[in-house]
Amino acid sequence: MGKAAIPKAKPVKAPKAKAPKAKPAKAKPVKAKLVKAKLPKAKLAKPKLPKAKKKALKVAASLPLPPGIPVAQQLAMPKAASAAGAGALGPFRVEGAEAAILDTLWRTIEARRAAGDIEHSHSARLLARGTAKVAQKLGEEAVECVIEATMGNRAATVLESADLLYHLLVLWVDAGIAPAEVWAELARRQGISGIAEKASRPKGLVRAANTTKLP
Ligand SMILES: N=c1c2ncn([C@@H]3O[C@H](COP(=O)(O)OP(=O)(O)OP(=O)(O)O)[C@@H](O)[C@H]3O)c2ncn1[C@@H]1O[C@H](COP(=O)(O)O)[C@@H](O)[C@H]1O
């Protein structure tokens, strides 16, 4: 019984011969890592071009952009850039295209309302249909904007955002609200945390009594 255990210990020496073979293999993984690091970049760069071209054709055919905004540049932007903040807006900068355009557009819509030329003015025609229609159109444009943003359609979201802002201004004109009133409210909120503000609101039945929301 004890003799049989001795021969089993001899094969243990065999693994020592395999150890030298492993040394040259160490140099290979280093090269393999470098190759792997380059592959993803090539894979990401190739599929982007055909997608951008397809989207550019669709948008150009169905929703033509105003002059001065490079469609190809918008669509070629990586999705990560859209979440990068103000830096992502670089390609969209157009001479004279600033937030002040909202004040100008509001004055135009107000002038159209006053003139009442429903034959030639979309604003006048929409305003003539009443508050409910104006509000309905704003809701429709908001939903369309939400859909495009949810689908990740960056360029279409820009177009829908413009529609949304225009129809919001029509609603302001209908309600007799001047942009400065909204700007003032935004200015008042500057520096106030939204979370802190919400926490300071009255809760429960007190809040429900003052709003249409459920407590
Ligand atoms: N920014 C806009 C703007 N954005 C969108 N639209 C119009 O909004 C309308 C939206 O079309 P929809 O089919 O969604 O709505 P709809 O025609 O009311 O159809 P229904 O919902 O009634 O079925 C289209 O006629 C668009 O051209 C705009 N119309 C005007 N403006 C600006 O307003 C200024 C004054 O326009 P007028 O009032 O038309 O002179 C213009 O110079 C522009 O600067």
The ligand as a MOL file (V3000), in Angstrom:
LIG
                    3D

  0  0  0     0  0            999 V3000
M  V30 BEGIN CTAB
M  V30 COUNTS 44 47 0 0 0
M  V30 BEGIN ATOM
M  V30 1 N -41.2720 80.5880 -36.8980 0
M  V30 2 C -42.3300 80.4990 -37.5300 0
M  V30 3 C -42.9650 79.2460 -37.7440 0
M  V30 4 N -42.6500 78.0010 -37.3630 0
M  V30 5 C -43.6100 77.2080 -37.8400 0
M  V30 6 N -44.5250 77.9240 -38.5160 0
M  V30 7 C -45.7070 77.4710 -39.2200 0
M  V30 8 O -46.5110 76.7130 -38.3710 0
M  V30 9 C -47.3480 75.8660 -39.1570 0
M  V30 10 C -47.4070 74.5320 -38.5110 0
M  V30 11 O -48.0050 73.6450 -39.3920 0
M  V30 12 P -48.9260 72.4830 -38.8910 0
M  V30 13 O -49.2930 71.6510 -40.0580 0
M  V30 14 O -48.2600 71.8080 -37.7520 0
M  V30 15 O -50.1800 73.2260 -38.3000 0
M  V30 16 P -51.3870 73.8870 -39.0920 0
M  V30 17 O -50.9270 74.4160 -40.4210 0
M  V30 18 O -51.9400 74.9120 -38.1760 0
M  V30 19 O -52.3390 72.6720 -39.3480 0
M  V30 20 P -53.5140 72.1550 -38.4240 0
M  V30 21 O -52.9340 71.8210 -37.0730 0
M  V30 22 O -54.5200 73.2770 -38.3390 0
M  V30 23 O -54.0440 70.9810 -39.1320 0
M  V30 24 C -46.7470 75.8270 -40.5520 0
M  V30 25 O -47.5500 76.6070 -41.4360 0
M  V30 26 C -45.3960 76.5050 -40.3550 0
M  V30 27 O -44.9390 77.2020 -41.4920 0
M  V30 28 C -44.1540 79.2000 -38.4680 0
M  V30 29 N -44.7440 80.3210 -38.9640 0
M  V30 30 C -44.1290 81.5020 -38.7610 0
M  V30 31 N -42.9550 81.6210 -38.0650 0
M  V30 32 C -42.3550 82.9660 -37.8440 0
M  V30 33 O -43.3910 83.9070 -37.7060 0
M  V30 34 C -43.2070 84.9730 -38.6200 0
M  V30 35 C -44.5560 85.4960 -39.0430 0
M  V30 36 O -45.2090 84.4830 -39.8120 0
M  V30 37 P -46.6420 84.7860 -40.4230 0
M  V30 38 O -47.5510 85.0070 -39.2890 0
M  V30 39 O -47.0250 83.5460 -41.2180 0
M  V30 40 O -46.4890 85.9750 -41.2830 0
M  V30 41 C -42.3980 84.3590 -39.7580 0
M  V30 42 O -41.6690 85.3500 -40.4410 0
M  V30 43 C -41.4920 83.4140 -39.0210 0
M  V30 44 O -40.3840 84.1450 -38.5190 0
M  V30 END ATOM
M  V30 BEGIN BOND
M  V30 1 2 1 2
M  V30 2 1 2 3
M  V30 3 1 2 31
M  V30 4 1 3 4
M  V30 5 2 3 28
M  V30 6 2 4 5
M  V30 7 1 5 6
M  V30 8 1 6 7
M  V30 9 1 6 28
M  V30 10 1 7 8
M  V30 11 1 7 26
M  V30 12 1 8 9
M  V30 13 1 9 10
M  V30 14 1 9 24
M  V30 15 1 10 11
M  V30 16 1 11 12
M  V30 17 2 12 13
M  V30 18 1 12 14
M  V30 19 1 12 15
M  V30 20 1 15 16
M  V30 21 2 16 17
M  V30 22 1 16 18
M  V30 23 1 16 19
M  V30 24 1 19 20
M  V30 25 2 20 21
M  V30 26 1 20 22
M  V30 27 1 20 23
M  V30 28 1 24 25
M  V30 29 1 24 26
M  V30 30 1 26 27
M  V30 31 1 28 29
M  V30 32 2 29 30
M  V30 33 1 30 31
M  V30 34 1 31 32
M  V30 35 1 32 33
M  V30 36 1 32 43
M  V30 37 1 33 34
M  V30 38 1 34 35
M  V30 39 1 34 41
M  V30 40 1 35 36
M  V30 41 1 36 37
M  V30 42 2 37 38
M  V30 43 1 37 39
M  V30 44 1 37 40
M  V30 45 1 41 42
M  V30 46 1 41 43
M  V30 47 1 43 44
M  V30 END BOND
M  V30 END CTAB
M  END
